[in-house]
Amino acid sequence: QVQLVESGGGLVQPGGSLRLSCAASGSIFIFNDMGWYRQAPGKQRELVASITRDGSTNYADSVKGRFTISRDNSKNTVYLQMNSLKPEDTAVYYCNAKVVLTSATFWGQGTQVTVSS
């Protein structure tokens, strides 16, 4: 079983920044797309940003210009730099990875991001 270990969440004031990291451990797989999702109380899980193995990125309109996704393939790690955070960004953030040539996906356990004054 692949484990995606997330870190970097926490409490931050509006306008502040956080950097989330997600590293795959115990994995022999090569990942295609990797991404970050979030889920706020009472809302469905939504895609925040995704990145392909060659570096192509996609962002939700709500975070464009504020968030940046990146990855280090040598470390099987994906990052999410979050700037200009807003209270509406408050959610549990989950990383996701898809195995090359399969439909298999793996999810992290989630890390809480709280944006509050």
Secondary structure as GFF3:
##gff-version 3
##sequence-region A 1 117
A	DSSP	beta_strand	3	7	.	.	.	ID=ss1
A	DSSP	beta_strand	10	12	.	.	.	ID=ss2
A	DSSP	beta_strand	18	25	.	.	.	ID=ss3
A	DSSP	beta_strand	31	39	.	.	.	ID=ss4
A	DSSP	beta_strand	46	51	.	.	.	ID=ss5
A	DSSP	beta_strand	57	59	.	.	.	ID=ss6
A	DSSP	beta_strand	67	72	.	.	.	ID=ss7
A	DSSP	three_ten_helix	73	75	.	.	.	ID=ss8
A	DSSP	beta_strand	77	82	.	.	.	ID=ss9
A	DSSP	three_ten_helix	87	89	.	.	.	ID=ss10
A	DSSP	beta_strand	91	99	.	.	.	ID=ss11
A	DSSP	beta_strand	105	107	.	.	.	ID=ss12
A	DSSP	beta_strand	111	115	.	.	.	ID=ss13
###
